[in-house]
Amino acid sequence: MTKNNQRGGRSLAPHTGGPVDEQNGTALRDPIALVTAIAGSDDPSLDELVAFRRQPIDLKAAARNAKALQNEEFRLGRSKELGDDQYEFACAGLQIMALSLVALVATWPADDLDQAEAKLALAERTGALHHRHEKDYVASMGAMHARRLRWKRAAFAVPELMLPPGPTAPQGNSRGLAAWPLERFDLVAGLPLRGGPPSFAHTQIAGWVGFTKAAPDLDHLLQRARKMFETCDRLVSLAQRGPENASALMVAAEGARIAGFLAAAQAMIWPVHNRLALAIKKEVVTLINLRGEIGDPIHMQAAIRHVTADAGWIKSLPVDARDDLVFDWSELV
């Protein structure tokens, strides 16, 4: 993945090739780990947390890459029988990378219109935004499905006041009607169609299998999330005392909060399936529920719930392990 976009900031968009850039044999890396590298230590400085929060994140590129990886996983999964372990692990790698990008888009605050549009476009493509039913339609949605739908909607929620009107309708002398925009940001424009043969992953099976098997230390991610949340709370308390750098302390606090939620997302996404991993994930559940009591942003809390529900279907998980990853979350109100 490239590190700089045309505006000089960090970007998740590739220079060339598929949605994940592997030039010069660079190993695939967790996009959350790439974004958090600025404040990647367990004891980041105030300046590092401020720099982490203020880095320009190209959420449109992240959302497009997430959708492209999901499409590629669908194509690759159809190209081989499900019993092929190598292809199963390759599909799992695509799912992990895609979910990590989804977690990044959902968790990162909407600082500008481009980021807000990325969130809305990904919400549409993940099924969070449903049209109203006709009056004679009988709803038949189960309770779990309804909860997951609310998690999705909350995860990608954007403050309404920051959104200008959408694309206008064509007027009498308008041309180019065949490609007239329907929405603010077309997430799938230019991406290969979901059906058909794989676009790139079939030539990178070993790389994706290796990525899937290189799971991070889940206990370290749990401890990092706890430390970042503790740092956030302490910085907020310090800022409330009125020092000269109170605004910088609040920016750093938000950076620590985001880093904590991203660490929690990593722990919940990676499909490590043993008793220790399950115990760690349950501790993450407790930790995120506590952050709800503290009053952290709803979209960050919902992001963890959303990716956890989807991570239960990563293909490298044994069938009998998927039910163990469905946790009893407190409701979002």
N, C-alpha and C positions, 0 to 999 in steps of 0.2 A: 504494500500500500504506500502511496505517496505521502510525504510529510508536509508539502506546501501546495497551496492553491494559488490562483492568480492574484489574490489579495494579500498573499504573504503569510497566511495562517495555515494551521494543520488541516489536512483534508483526508477523507477516507476514499476519495475517488482515485481510480487507477490512471496511469498515463495511457496505457494501451492494453489490449487484450481483454480478458474476462473481468468480472467484477472484483476479483481479488488478484492483485498484481504479484507475480512470482518471478520478476526479472532477476537475472543473475543467480537463480537457484535459491532465492531468499525463502526461508521456511515460513509457512503460514503462522500467523500470530493472532491471538485473541484481540479483537479491536478495542475491547474495554481496557485491556492491559496497555495498548498503545496510547490511548487517550489519557490514562491516569499516570503515564510515565513521568510527567512533570512533578507530581507529588506522590511518587511510587514508594517512597520509604515508609516505614512504620511510624516514623516520628518526623513528619515534614515540617519545614519552617513556615513562618507566617508568609514570607515572600513566595514560597513554593505553592502554598494553598491559594494565594491571590492569583498567581500566574496560571494555575490550573483552572480556576473559575473563569478567568478572563480570556482564555485561549479561544479563538474563533473555531467553532465546530461546524463543519459542513453537514448539517443534518439531512439536507436534500440528497447528497451523495450517499450518506449512510442508509437512508430509507430506500433509495433506488437499489443499492447493493443488496440490502436485505431481501427485497422482492426478487431480484435476479437470482440470488442464491436459493430462495425458496422454489423458484421455477426450475432451476437446474436440478435440485434434489428430486423434484417430481419427475423430471425427464430421466434422470439417472436411475431412479427407483423402478421405472417402467422398463428399462433397457435390459435388466437382468432379473432372474428369479430371486425371490426373497431369501432363499436359502444360501445365497452366495455371501459368505461372511465378509469378504473384502469389500464388496459393493455395499453391504449393510453399514460397515464402518465408514465408508466414504460418504454415504448418504447422511450418516450421523454427524460427520464433520461439517457438511454443508448446513445441516440444521442448527448445530451449535453456533457456527459463525453467524448465520442469519438471525438467530434469537439474540445473540450478543449485540448485534446492530439494532435490533428492535428495542432492546433494553436501553441502549444508549439514546435512541431517538425519544423514547418515552420518558426517560429520567431527566434528561437535560432540560433546563428551563427554556421557554420560548423567549429568547432575548430580542429577536427581530422577526420581521414578517416571513423571511425565507424559512426560518426554523419553525414558525407556526404552520406554514403551508406544508412543510415536510411531515409534521405530526398529523395534520388533517388527512393528507393523502395516504399515509400508512394506515391510519384508522379506517379509512374507506376500504383499503385492500385487505385488511385483516377481519373485516366483517363487523366492525364496531358500529358503523353507521347504517342503520336499517331504515328503509322508507316506511312510512305509515301504512297500515293495512286498510283494506276497504272495510266498510261498516259491517258487511256480512261475513267477515273472516273470523273464525273461531281460533283463538290463540291456544297453542298446545305445547308451549315451551316448558321444559322441566325446570325444577328449582336450581339445579347446578348450572344448567345452560344459562339461565337468567342471571345468576351471580357472575358467571364468567363474562357475559356480555356487559354487565355493569363495570366489571374490572377493566375491560378493554376501553369502554367509553371514558372512564375516569383516567386511565393511563395516558390517553392521547388528548385529553382536554386542553383547550387553548382559551385564554381569556378573550371573551367576545369583543371587548373594546379595542383590541389591537388589530382586528381584521377589517380592512376596507371592503367595499362591495366587490363581489366576484366579477368574472368576465361579463361584459355587456352582451346583449343579443345583437345579431347583425341588423344593420339598417338597410334602407332601400338601395343604396349604391354600393353596399359591401360586397367584396369578392373573397375568394378563398374559403368558401362556405364548407367545402368538404372536410377541411381541417380546422373549423372554427372551434376555439377552446370551450370545453364544457366545464372546466374546473380551474382553480388557480394554478395547480401544479399537477401535470399528468405524470404520475409515477412510472407508468409502464411504457411510455413513448420510447420507441427505439429498442426495447428489450426483446430478445427472442421469445416466440410464443411458448406457452407452457407445454404443448404437445410436441411430438416428434423426437428425434434423437438428441442426446446430450450435446451441449455446445462446447464445453471445455473440460468438465470434470472427468470424463472418461480417459483423458490423457494424463490425469494427475491423481490416479487412484492411490498410489503409494503416499503421496503428500497429504491427501485428505485422511487416509487411514492413520498416518503418523500424528496428524493434528488431533484426531479424535482420542488417540491413546495417550497423548501428552497432557493429561488432566492436571490442573493446578492442585495445590495443597488446600483442601476445603477447610481444614481447621485454621490454617493461616488466614484464609479469606474471612472466616467468621471473626477471628480476633482482630483483623484489620477493620472490619465493619464496626465492631464495638469501639475500637480506639478512635476511629474517625467520628463516630457519634459523640463520644465523650469529649473529643476536641471541639466539635461544633458547639455543644452545650456550654463548655467552659468559655469559649470565645464570645458567645452571645452574652454571658454573664459579665465578662470583662468589658465588653462594649457598652453595656448598660450603666457602667460606672462613670461614663462620660470622659474617657481619655481623648487626647487630640487625634489619635488615629482610630477613633471608633468606627468610622466608615470602612477602613481597611480591615478591621477586625470582623465586621459583619460580612464583608466579601469573602474573607478567609473562612468564616464559619459556614457560609453557604457552600464553598468549595469542599470543606470537610464533609458536610452533609451529603453532597452529591457523590463524593468518593465512597462514603459508607454505603449508600444505596447501590452503587455500581459493584462494590465488593460482594454485597449480599446477592445481587443478580447473578454474578459469576458462580457463586456457591450453589445457587438453585438451578442454574442452567446445565452445568456440566454433569453428564450422566454417570457418575460414580455410584455403583450399586453394591453396597455392603452395609453391615450393621452400623459401622462407625459413620459412614457417609450419611445414612438415614438419620442417625442421632444428631449429627451436625446440622442437617437441613431443618430438623425440628427446632433446634436452637435458633436458627435464623428466623423461623416462623415466629417464635416468641419475641425475638428482638424487634422484628418489624411491627408486630402488634403493639409493642411498647412504644415504638415511635409514633404510632397512631394516637396513643394517649398523650404523648408530649405535644403533638400537633404539627408534625412535619407535613409538607405539601401532599395533598391527596394524590396527585398524579404520580409522585414517586412511590407512595405506598402501593398504588394500583399497579404500577409497572412490575413490581416484584410478584404480585399475585398473578398477573397476566402471563409473564414468562414462565413462572413455575407450572401453571396449568399446561402450557404448550410443551414445556420440557419433558413432561411425562410421556410424550409420544416420540421422543428421539429414538431412532431405529436400533441403536446399539443396546438399548435397555431390554432385558428379558421381559417377556410378556407378563410373567408373574411379579415383576418388580414395579410395574406401572401404577398399580393401585396404591403402593406404599408411598408414592410421590404426590398423592392427592391429599392435601392437608386441610384441616378445619380452620379456615381463616375467619377472623371476626369480620362482620359486615362493614362495608364502607357506607357512611351515612352522609 
